[in-house]
Amino acid sequence: MISFKKSHFYLITMFLCLSGQVSANPKYRDYPVTEYYKGSAAKLVLNNEIAKSFPTRLNEALKSKPVLAGEYVIAGWGCGSSGCYDTVIVNKRTGQVVPKIFEAYSAFDYDKGEDGPRVGEEIESPRLDSRLLVTEEVVEGKDGKYLYFANYYLLDNSQLKRIKRVTLKK
């Protein structure tokens, strides 16, 4: 069982917003998209290791409708044991793969015999009408406790730039 659910992420974010602690966090509305790509998918551009390594999955994803920033689709696949899952972003209009893999896996606490949180970074609620991408990141600290972050990225010309990282309290 995952102990840190998306509902917790949203509750914490809402609490921080109401308390004024994240008033300066980027908002989806601050990075609007007004044009939405409705044409056919471009041919996948094989210009980085991600595109060269996973062309079948990426071409399949290009058949779907955009879900991010007006023209991007999301592709994902399992990457091994522990519930590991990789997610990438592809521009449907240009066929460019964004050069970043978001990877997360289920942590298992052998001492307690139960699942821990999803460790790594996962995309949270992509928005078709915004260039802002928010991810949830869970990192295991040196003391064995987990650290939780919200990462804010700006997506522009098939490139991601992290513009803010916020520590979340669990």
C-alpha positions as CSV (number, residue, x, y, z in Angstrom):
1,M,0.0,0.0,0.0
2,I,1.3,3.4,-0.9
3,S,1.5,5.6,2.3
4,F,1.7,9.0,0.5
5,K,-1.2,9.2,-1.8
6,K,-2.0,11.9,-4.3
7,S,-4.8,13.1,-2.0
8,H,-2.2,13.8,0.7
9,F,-0.2,15.8,-1.9
10,Y,-3.2,17.9,-2.7
11,L,-4.2,18.4,0.9
12,I,-0.7,19.5,1.9
13,T,-0.5,21.8,-1.1
14,M,-4.0,23.3,-0.3
15,F,-3.0,23.7,3.4
16,L,0.2,25.5,2.4
17,C,-1.6,27.8,0.0
18,L,-4.2,28.7,2.6
19,S,-1.5,29.4,5.2
20,G,0.3,31.7,2.8
21,Q,3.4,29.5,2.7
22,V,3.4,28.8,-1.0
23,S,1.8,32.0,-2.4
24,A,4.7,32.5,-4.6
25,N,4.5,29.0,-6.2
26,P,4.0,29.0,-9.9
27,K,0.4,28.5,-11.0
28,Y,-0.9,26.8,-14.1
29,R,-2.7,30.0,-15.2
30,D,0.6,31.9,-15.2
31,Y,1.8,29.8,-18.2
32,P,-1.2,29.6,-20.4
33,V,-1.5,27.8,-23.7
34,T,-4.0,29.2,-26.2
35,E,-3.4,27.0,-29.3
36,Y,-4.0,23.3,-29.3
37,Y,-2.5,20.9,-31.8
38,K,-5.1,18.9,-33.6
39,G,-3.2,17.6,-36.6
40,S,-1.7,14.2,-37.1
41,A,1.4,13.0,-35.2
42,A,4.8,14.0,-36.5
43,K,7.4,11.3,-37.1
44,L,9.4,10.5,-34.0
45,V,12.7,12.3,-34.0
46,L,15.5,9.9,-33.0
47,N,17.9,12.5,-31.7
48,N,18.4,11.5,-28.1
49,E,18.9,8.2,-26.1
50,I,15.3,8.1,-24.9
51,A,14.0,8.3,-28.4
52,K,16.5,5.7,-29.7
53,S,15.8,3.3,-26.8
54,F,12.0,3.3,-26.7
55,P,10.7,4.0,-30.3
56,T,7.8,1.6,-30.1
57,R,6.4,3.0,-26.9
58,L,6.9,6.6,-28.1
59,N,5.3,6.0,-31.5
60,E,2.3,4.4,-29.7
61,A,2.0,7.5,-27.4
62,L,2.1,9.8,-30.4
63,K,-1.2,8.3,-31.5
64,S,-3.0,9.7,-28.5
65,K,-4.4,13.2,-27.9
66,P,-2.2,15.9,-26.3
67,V,-2.5,16.2,-22.5
68,L,0.1,18.9,-21.8
69,A,0.9,22.4,-23.1
70,G,-1.4,22.1,-26.1
71,E,0.7,19.6,-28.0
72,Y,2.5,17.1,-25.8
73,V,1.6,13.5,-25.0
74,I,2.9,11.3,-22.2
75,A,4.5,7.9,-22.7
76,G,5.2,5.4,-20.0
77,W,6.5,1.9,-19.4
78,G,7.6,-0.4,-16.6
79,C,11.3,-0.5,-16.0
80,G,11.8,-3.6,-13.9
81,S,10.9,-4.9,-10.5
82,S,9.5,-3.0,-7.5
83,G,6.7,-1.4,-9.5
84,C,9.2,0.8,-11.3
85,Y,7.7,3.0,-14.0
86,D,9.2,5.5,-16.4
87,T,7.4,8.4,-17.9
88,V,8.5,10.8,-20.7
89,I,7.0,13.6,-22.7
90,V,6.8,13.8,-26.5
91,N,5.7,16.7,-28.7
92,K,3.0,15.4,-31.0
93,R,3.5,18.3,-33.5
94,T,7.3,18.0,-33.9
95,G,8.0,14.4,-32.8
96,Q,10.7,15.7,-30.3
97,V,11.2,13.7,-27.1
98,V,11.8,15.9,-24.0
99,P,15.2,14.7,-22.7
100,K,14.0,13.8,-19.2
101,I,12.8,10.5,-17.7
102,F,10.6,10.6,-14.7
103,E,11.1,7.4,-12.8
104,A,9.5,6.1,-9.6
105,Y,9.3,2.8,-7.9
106,S,7.5,1.3,-4.9
107,A,9.7,1.2,-1.8
108,F,9.3,-1.9,0.4
109,D,10.1,-1.8,4.1
110,Y,11.6,-5.2,4.9
111,D,11.6,-4.5,8.6
112,K,7.8,-3.8,8.6
113,G,6.9,-6.1,5.7
114,E,5.0,-3.4,3.9
115,D,5.2,-1.1,1.0
116,G,6.6,2.4,1.5
117,P,6.0,5.4,-0.7
118,R,6.7,5.7,-4.4
119,V,10.3,6.8,-4.4
120,G,11.4,8.9,-7.4
121,E,9.6,11.6,-9.4
122,E,6.2,11.3,-11.0
123,I,4.1,13.7,-13.1
124,E,1.1,15.1,-11.3
125,S,-2.0,16.1,-13.3
126,P,-0.6,17.4,-16.6
127,R,-2.7,20.3,-18.0
128,L,-3.5,20.7,-21.7
129,D,-4.0,24.5,-21.2
130,S,-0.6,25.2,-19.5
131,R,3.1,25.0,-20.0
132,L,3.6,24.4,-16.3
133,L,4.3,20.8,-15.2
134,V,4.2,19.8,-11.6
135,T,5.8,16.7,-10.3
136,E,5.9,14.9,-6.9
137,E,9.3,13.7,-5.9
138,V,10.1,11.4,-3.0
139,V,13.7,10.9,-1.9
140,E,15.0,8.6,0.8
141,G,17.1,10.5,3.3
142,K,20.3,9.4,5.0
143,D,18.3,8.6,8.1
144,G,16.0,6.3,6.2
145,K,13.1,8.8,6.4
146,Y,11.5,10.0,3.2
147,L,11.6,13.6,2.0
148,Y,8.8,14.9,-0.2
149,F,9.0,17.7,-2.8
150,A,6.8,19.4,-5.4
151,N,8.8,20.4,-8.5
152,Y,7.6,23.0,-10.9
153,Y,8.9,22.9,-14.4
154,L,8.3,25.1,-17.4
155,L,7.9,23.3,-20.7
156,D,9.1,25.3,-23.7
157,N,10.2,24.1,-27.2
158,S,10.5,20.4,-26.0
159,Q,12.8,21.5,-23.1
160,L,12.0,21.4,-19.4
161,K,13.4,23.9,-16.9
162,R,12.8,23.4,-13.2
163,I,11.7,26.8,-11.9
164,K,11.0,25.9,-8.3
165,R,11.2,23.1,-5.8
166,V,9.1,23.1,-2.6
167,T,9.7,20.8,0.3
168,L,6.4,19.2,1.5
169,K,5.8,18.3,5.1
170,K,4.2,14.9,5.7
